[in-house]
Amino acid sequence: MRGFSPRQGLLLTALGALLAGCGGHAATISSRSTTSSTSPPATTAAGSHSPGAIPDGDWTRFDYGPQRSGVGPARTGITSANVSALRRRVVRIDGVADSSPIQLHRVRVRGRVRDVVIVTTTYGRTIAIDPATGAKLWEYVPNGIRSYQGTSQITTASPVAGPDRAYVYSASPDGVIHKLQLSNGAAVWSTRITFDPTLEKIAGALNISGSFVVAVTGGYFGDARPYQGHVVLIDRASGGVVHVFNSLCSDRHQLIDPPSSCPASDSAIWARSGAVVESGTGRLLVATGNGPFNGSTNWGNSVLELSPHATALLHSWTPVNEAQLSASDTDLGSTGPAVLPGKLAVQGGKDGRLALLDLNRLNGTTGGAGPLKGGALQTISAPGGGEVLTAPAVWNTGSRTYVFVANDSGTAAYVLRGRRLHVAWQDGTPGTSPVLAGGLLYVYDEVDGTLRVLRPATGGTVAALPAAKGHWNSPIVVGGRVILPVGGGTEGPDHVTSGRVFIYHLTGR
């Protein structure tokens, strides 16, 4: 199964008529209006906050940084003392953003300097929102949306903003990555990263490393074949595909055309985090799902460390039971590696276990990638022993490192002592990918539709903000606001084409 939680196996029925496509052959900026409303959550308390005293900033990609730590700004203006005073602004959009938003602070959009929030919907509409008002600033509609809107051909990739703060990059279900002008949403270039987008899905979040946009591909629910997971590096300036690493037929260094020309199939790269960029070295880390493994050209159910340009596979870790994982549809790559201090990493999976790995000795040796299996430093149960289909957050505070993991069986914090993880606290409340910002831990319970705000060291509840049910959605927290898309989770023909973004904000934000 690709990108689908067992607790959300029932298909959602369509909530409304399908919206019209973009018409013709050119991408357009939609003129539809986005509506918003403001109301206090159930826990609202009296109080105000001077907008000028609230620190603001950027949140440019999924999980905040290229290493996907899930830890945002140290100061957000939101504290345990005022979180209950947050009000909720509801923004209605043309689709469901089944991913995470991004924000850029004080950029010029539509002729005025302001904060802007960007989301991408399952059908590839990329929408810019003014978080202070809920107004839609622009909407990019990809070419050919009529051919797949209303079907199960979707994307759940979060967008990413460039370091120049002038462009944003997004994915669409036709297998294309787009460079859009932040000022007005106009397309600069659009680049294909698969020759069969009906079978190869762009599920993982986009990332940026140096001059490249980094994208990954996986497969769809049901594993219709053939497809191969691959990592693609796109030149940000030209839009050209510069490097490709294929997790199957890895001796081929270009997009496989057609996918059936590779005798192996699957090995999806579909984790929420997509490709992780290691701090300092720029090396890329990915995890693959079910697929054949031979330790030379096929790398199913493995953690792979690639060179910064994805031109070489440097190291690999493959669990000793990789064949069993494939046979039982228990993908290792349902989540991606989370990097810890001391060149360590944590890798979860559908088997409900967390493996602690040494990035210098992934397979237990200093040798390169190969057929040798095993070598983990430790394995420990994931929350409730459940599947991990989310991205962990890693918090370094003083001399301690915490790893926060949420799944449909609960939420837990693990503390690193030496080269071992120990449970610091755990509860039975589900969650998507957690984030930590301003000293508070935010966990979206997509099953019950609540955004929980916790004390990270103890797991104690600070607040529970009413939201709505969802799927892969996860929040960002910056500038006195918490921004959370909701909805999603269908893997059949009845996808909805309208959705909501909740903006919890301090007074004046």
ABEGO torsion letter per residue (X at the ends): XBGBBAAAABBBBBABBBBBBAEEABBBBBABBBBBBBBBBAABBBEBBBAAABBBEBBABBGGBAAGAGBBBABAGBBAAAAAABBBBBBBBBEBBBBBBBBBBGBBBGGBBBBBBBBBBAAGBBBBBBAAAGBBABBBBBBGAAAABGBABBBABBBBBBAAGABBBBBBAAGBBBBBBAAAGBBABBBBABABAAABBBABBBBBBEABBBBBBBBBBGGBOBBBBBBBBBBAAAGBBABBBBABGAABABBBOBAAABABBEGBBABAAEBBBBBGAGBBBBBBBBEBBAGAABABGBBBBBBAAGABBABBBBBAAAAAAAAAGBBAAABBBBBBBGGBBBBBEAAGBBBBBBAABAAGBABBBBABBEGBABBBBBBGGBBBABBBBBBBBEABBBBBBBBAAEBBBBBBBEABBBBABBBABBBBBBBBBGGBBBBBBAAAGBBBBBBAAAGBBABBBBBBBBBABBBBBBGGBBBBBBEEGBABAABBABBBBBBBBBBGX
